[in-house]
Amino acid sequence: MKKTTLFAILILSSTIIFGQSKNEYLKKVLNNLEKVESATYNNIGEGWAPYDTIASGIMNYFTKEYNNPLDSTIGASYVSLLQQDTTQMIFCYDGKMRAIVYEEDKKIVIDSFNVRRLPFRPLTPPFFNYTKSIIKYALETKDSISIKMEEKKDVIYFCLTIFKDQQVEFFGKAFYMEKNPYDFGESTSKYEIWIDKSTDLPFKVRREMSHDISVETVSNVSLNKIKIKDFKASDYFQPNYKLVPYGIQNEKRKENNLIGKKAPDWILVDTNNKTQSLTGLKSKVVMIQFTSVSCGPCRASIPFLNKLTSAYDKKDFDFVAIECSTNSLRALQFYRNKNAINYKFLKSTKAVLKDYEITYFPVFFILDENRVIRNATSGYGEITTDKMIKDTIDELLK
């Protein structure tokens, strides 16, 4: 794509925002963000699947954020606690490691970034650090971008669209993500920020990528009242939780525990809002895929699954995909039509995910005539997974 910078055209226009040029106003906001040495706030985090109209996940946190000049990566440290119980840590990052709490397993996974070496640290920075990076990039980049700004009653709306062959994420600064061969979506990255006119500071940010959308909104903000010298990550570790190093925390794949057992029954709705049930499938062999509209490998499996569905007689084989990331039938319909899916495509429930112990995607289960799970596998590789599935079905049909 031509690396023409649209920024200069838009920012240097004569449009006035809140009594100033766009450029002047953004510099003012950035200057205010750079004065934030620490902050505490309530924040609502929302996760959205592509094409969705309802958030697929909502979490309420209480966050303590610190500017950390000693951290050369994102330049900040923070701890996120449950809003309803601020003694319960969810996540923290101190500049040297991140700690992730797994409540069900009563463990805290410690990642010192030595196992999976990346050019960035895979964590979403805290709110003020994050919005500062986005606005700083918008003011300084020579990338091909567009900026839209609108003044409303109490809010300044800012929208940054980045036109790159790679999606752009912000981990302290802009990182150009390696293109995923399984990702068939657009590479355009979009960031929206809502700025409070009374403080000239952001209070909401929305990030939109082809594979997912995230939104964070902060409230009850208190600035520069806490000091980083008083921050110690271990002070927030829950007592009696096991500390586990990252890289060895993954236990035996849970879906394998279901092999040899009767598949849990379910009744779910399809893209036409009609109910389908496992007991209603009468073929000798049934395969179930747990999938996600946000999952690249899941999308990559669609051509094979379309062919597989047509390769057998209905009395011998039937296939169902269960979508796990969206709450919207409209999103399912859009995804099904866009990808020309010719098989049953159903919307999951939390109960079904729990019954099948689903924590990642895709996962395939192959059931025999008695609906006993005879094989299960996670992930998708075009050659290996296709062959395993076909061989298992053929063996069961002998």
Buried (B, 14 or more C-beta within 10 A) or exposed (E): EEEEBBBEEBBEEEEEBBEEBBBEBBBBBBEBBEEBBBBBBBBBBBBBBBBBEEBBEEBEBBBBBBBBEEBEBBBBBBBBBBBEEBEBBBBBBBBEBBBBBEEEEEBBBBBEBEEEEEEBBEBBBBBBBBBBBBBBBBBEBEBBBBBEBEBEEEBBBBBBBBBBEBBBBBBBBBBBBEEBEBBBBEBBBBBBBBBBBEEBBBBBBBBBBBBBBBBBBBEEBEBEEBEBEEBEBEEBBEEEBEEBEBEEBEEEBBBBEBEEEEBBEBEBBBBEEEEBEBEEBEBBBBBBBBBBBBBBBBBBBBEBBBEBBEEBEEEEBBBBBBBBBBBBBEBBBBBBEEBEBBBBBBBBBEEBBEBBBBEBBBBBBBBBEEBBBBBBBBBBEEEEBBEBBEEBBEEBBE
